[in-house]
Amino acid sequence: MVTRTYTVAFEGIEARLVEVQCAVTAGLPSFSIVGLADKAVSEARDRVRAALTAMSIAMPSKRVTVNLSPADLPKEGSHFDLPIALALLAALDILPAEDVQNTVALGELSLDGSLVPVIGTLPAALTAAEQECCLLCPEQCGAEAAWVDAARVFGASSLLEVVQHYTGQKPLTAATPGEITRPQHSKDLRDVKGQERAKRALEIAAAGRHHLLLVGTPGSGKSMLAARLPGILPPLSPEEALETSMIHSLAGLLKDGGISRERPFRTPHHTASMAAIVGGGRGAKPGEISLAHNGVLFMDEFPEYPRAVLETLRQPIETGDVVVARANAHVRYPCKFMLVAAANPCKCGYMTDAAQACARAPLCGEDYMGRISGPLMDRFDLRLDVPPVAFTDLDLPASGDTSVEVAARVKAARDVQSTRFKGHAGVRVNADAEGELLKEIATPDAEGAALLTRAAEHYRLSARSYHRVLRVARTIADLEGSTHVCAPHIAEAVSYRTAS
C-alpha cells in the first residue's frame, strides 16, 4: 500500500504542492528517497530513522521508498523531514492514512524527535488553504502561519506530539496569529537641527511613497534624516503585512513568533553584490529590494555602489517587481519600495565649500555624480541639496514638528489615498498612479497647468519627470487636505525636481 501526505517546494514566494508517497515493500532493508531531492532532503532518511528510534519505533526490515512528486521539480531544504516521517508512520499503520493524506506538513526533525523551525511556513499556509488541507508545522512557526485564517494550523514541538495528535491521545490546539510589537522609535525628527526643507521633503516622500535623493557634505545630516523615516511611516495594513511577511518568511527573517506591522527599513552597505541587492544566488533568493517591499530601501553613499548594481534598480523601480533569472531558477518577487539615497556632492565631499574643497572642484563633482546615470536620476521624485549645519546652530533649541505630529499627517494623507484608490488593483499610493488614473486625480487647475508647462519647457523635463511632478503635487495637495492640485502644489513639486 502507498500512503500519501503533502508538503511544499518553494519557487519565489510561491509554495508549490508536493505529494510525498511512501511504499514499504518486500526486499533487502533500505531507505531511499527519490524525486530530484537535494542533499538536505536526502539526509532526511537518517534524521527520520533516528527520530523514530528515539520514540522506540523500529524501522521495518523491508524496502522503504519515498517519492516526492512531481519528480521533475527540484526539492531543497530540511522541511521535508516531517512529511516524510508522517508518510512512513502511516505506511507502518501507526497513524491513520486518511488523516495524514489531508495534511500539508513541513518541519525539520532533530535526532531526538523534536521539531526545528523552518522557513516558508506562511506561503505554505496559503497553499494548504487553497487545497482545503490543514497545516502541520513546528510550534515556533504556528503563530506566523496562523495569519492565513483560511487554513487550520497546528504547531507541534516534537514528533511524539504529532503521533498523539493523529491517534487521538492528545489532540493539538489550533495555532493563533502572533503579532510582534516592537518598542516605539526613539529617534525623533526634532533631534535634527535645522534642515526644515529636508524634513518637509521627507514628509512628502513618506506620504506618497516617492523616491528621494539627498545630496550634501559629510555631516550635514543625510543619514540622520533617513534614520528617522521609520518613525513617520504608517504601519502596514493587514494585506501589506501578509505580502511583506511572505518574503521575509522565505528569507528566514521571521524568528520572533509572528509577523510585524512595522514597515521594513533595509540599509545595505555599498559593497553589497548584485545578487544581494536584486536577488539571486543559490535558489534565487530575494534581495534587499524585495525585502524592502512596502517599506524603505536606504542606500547611503549612493555613487559608491557598483555601476551594474545601480543600473539594475531602474526596471524594479518602474514595475514594482523583479524577475530573478538563473540557470536553475526563474522566479518573480514583488518590490514596491521607497528608495532613499544619500550622496556626497563629490569624492572629497566638500565641493560647495571653497575652504575645504579639493583642487579638482568642481570637475570632481561632475565625475562623482556622473556615476549615477541620467535614466536612474530621472526616477527620483524628489532631489534635495542638504546644506551643512554650522556648529553654532547645534546649541540652538529643537525646532519643527515631532515625529508623532508628522506621522499623523502622513497617515491622514495615506488614508485619503487608500480611499481614492479603492477598487484599483495594484494601486495604493500616489506613486503607483499612471495613465488615465493619474490624469484623473492630478490634473492641475489652469494656473498650475500653465506653471507646469513653463517648467517643463525651461528645465526640459522628460515625460517621466512630468508625470512624477504631478504625483508629488498630488501628494502635497493631500497633505494640505486639498481636493484639487493647484499652482502652489505644482511649484513646490517642481522645486524638488530641479535640485541637484
Disulfide bonds with the S-S distance in Angstrom:
none
